Amino acid sequence: MSYSPGELDQYISIERLEYSSDGQGGQNSEVVSMGYDINCKSRPMTGNESERYDKMNPTKINVFVIRYRDDLKETDTILWYGTKYNIRYIKDFGERSLYLEIFAEAGEPI
């Protein structure tokens, strides 16, 4: 995994689903942006189409490379040029690594 900072020429936003009490014993859920843009490199990996219930369902998987950070979860979503991607796998090489590879899928519900 050899990347250079100059390759991170695009931006993504990370969104997280937060839960709060509604005061009556239930929960409200709300999508919250982490509040900042992250430099990244994006590479398309695969694309596919399937037919389910007489409807075409496209899916595509991208790999997003970002600088190392330890606050990401696989339940977070990525917003890249208006398209939401569900994080499927975070390839973490440890704290001494400079970069993270995030495999994310568009087109499928969480």
C-alpha positions in Angstrom: 0.0 0.0 0.0 2.1 2.9 -1.3 0.3 6.2 -1.8 1.4 9.8 -1.9 -0.5 12.8 -0.5 -0.8 14.3 -4.0 -3.1 11.4 -5.0 -5.7 12.4 -2.5 -7.3 15.0 -4.8 -11.0 14.4 -4.2 -13.3 14.9 -1.2 -15.7 12.8 0.8 -17.9 13.4 3.8 -18.6 10.8 6.5 -22.1 10.5 7.9 -23.1 8.6 11.0 -26.5 7.5 12.2 -27.1 8.8 15.8 -29.8 7.8 18.2 -31.4 9.9 20.8 -34.1 9.4 23.4 -37.5 10.8 22.5 -38.4 11.2 26.2 -41.1 8.5 26.1 -39.0 5.4 26.1 -38.3 5.3 22.4 -35.5 6.4 20.1 -35.2 8.9 17.3 -32.6 8.3 14.7 -30.9 11.1 12.7 -28.1 11.1 10.1 -25.4 13.4 11.3 -22.5 14.6 9.2 -19.1 14.4 10.9 -18.7 18.1 9.9 -15.7 18.1 7.6 -14.5 17.0 4.2 -11.8 14.4 4.0 -9.2 14.3 1.2 -9.4 10.9 -0.6 -8.5 8.9 -3.7 -11.3 6.9 -5.2 -10.9 3.8 -7.4 -13.8 1.8 -8.9 -13.5 -1.9 -8.1 -16.6 -3.7 -9.4 -20.1 -3.0 -10.8 -23.1 -5.3 -11.1 -26.8 -5.4 -11.9 -29.4 -7.8 -10.5 -33.1 -8.1 -11.1 -35.3 -8.4 -8.0 -39.1 -8.0 -8.0 -39.1 -6.9 -11.6 -36.7 -4.1 -10.9 -33.1 -3.6 -11.9 -30.8 -3.1 -8.9 -27.4 -1.7 -9.8 -24.5 -1.9 -7.3 -21.0 -0.7 -7.5 -18.0 -1.0 -5.1 -15.4 1.8 -4.8 -12.2 1.9 -2.8 -11.6 5.2 -1.0 -8.1 5.8 0.3 -7.7 8.4 3.0 -5.2 9.4 5.6 -5.2 7.2 8.7 -7.8 7.9 11.3 -9.3 5.8 14.1 -12.8 7.2 14.4 -14.4 5.5 11.4 -17.0 2.7 11.8 -18.3 0.2 9.3 -21.8 1.5 10.1 -20.9 5.0 8.8 -21.7 6.1 5.2 -19.7 8.0 2.7 -21.1 10.9 0.7 -19.1 11.3 -2.6 -20.3 13.7 -5.3 -23.9 13.3 -4.1 -23.9 9.5 -4.0 -24.1 7.6 -0.7 -21.8 4.6 -0.2 -22.2 2.1 2.6 -18.9 1.1 4.1 -18.5 -2.6 3.8 -14.9 -3.1 5.0 -12.1 -0.9 6.4 -8.7 -2.3 5.6 -6.6 -1.2 8.5 -2.9 -1.8 8.6 -2.4 -0.6 12.1 -1.7 2.8 13.7 1.7 3.1 12.1 0.2 3.1 8.6 -0.3 6.4 6.9 -3.4 5.5 4.9 -6.7 3.5 5.2 -8.5 1.7 2.4 -12.2 1.8 2.7 -14.3 -0.5 0.6 -17.8 1.0 0.1 -20.8 0.0 -1.9 -23.4 2.2 -3.6 -26.9 1.0 -4.6 -27.7 -1.2 -1.7 -29.6 -0.2 1.5 -27.7 -0.4 4.8 
